[in-house]
Amino acid sequence: MKTPIFATLALLGTVHAASLIAKNGFVRFFSVTKMENIEGVSQTAVSTLDLDSGKIAIKARNSTFIFPDKLMQEHFNENYMESEKFPVSAFYGTVTGIDKSALDAGKIVPVTVAGDLDVHGVKKHYTTTGTLQKGSNGSVSGETKFHVKIADHGIKVPSIVMAKIADSMEITARFAWRAAETAK
């Protein structure tokens, strides 16, 4: 019987013997305006990464984003993300520029990440940069940061609160992947 995490990762479509798996990924979005900063953080995103093919998949349940203000969290889920209708945000793509010898030596390896981000039922292609680094325990950590225009994903902001919400969110993602057999 599959554990819930493996069932979720299997839905990502990239789990096989050579896959690396991350169960508790960090995804943060941040918006700055003169009136208010908005920050939501999920630490339960799941991901697979195949270092041979470069394929990467990430999924985060929208309801797992935590905000410092509970009312902000409620508005995020009910009014903007419509989390009941669109429960998951996902990214499917490819990591290129993986220097395996530098990675095996524990060096920070700059990479390019390109793929489709599906948020609020709208897919859009993004290309960004990131880094990978292999730890002494064999895990591979990675990080990327990029910007997403909320209108590009069909998220509507009422004019009454437009001054409080930036039109672009800074997205930060951090994962620590482990071999599938050791991630159970």
FENKA-V821650 format. One line per field, one symbol per residue. ss: DSSP state (~ for helix, > for strand, _ for the rest). phi: phi as a letter, one per 40 degrees, with the letter a starting at -180 (. if undefined). A space follows every 50 residues. Layout:
BEGIN
ss=???
phi=???
END
This chain:
BEGIN
ss=___~~~~~~~~~_______>>>>>>>>>>>>>____>>>>>>>>>>>>>_ ____>>>>>>>~~~_>>__~~~~~~~~~~~_______>>>>>>>>>___~ ~~~~____>>>>>>>>>>>__>>>>>>>>>>>>>_____>>>>>>>>>>~ ~~~_____~~~~~~___>>>>>>>>>>>>~~~__
phi=.ccdccccccccgbcadccbbbbbcbbbbabbbccacbbbbbbbcbabab cccgcbabbbcccccbbcbccccccdcccccfdccbcbbabbabbbgccc cccccgccbcbbbbibbbbfgbcacbbababbaccccgcbbaaaaabbcc ccbgccbcdcbdccbccbbcbbbbbbcbddcccc
END
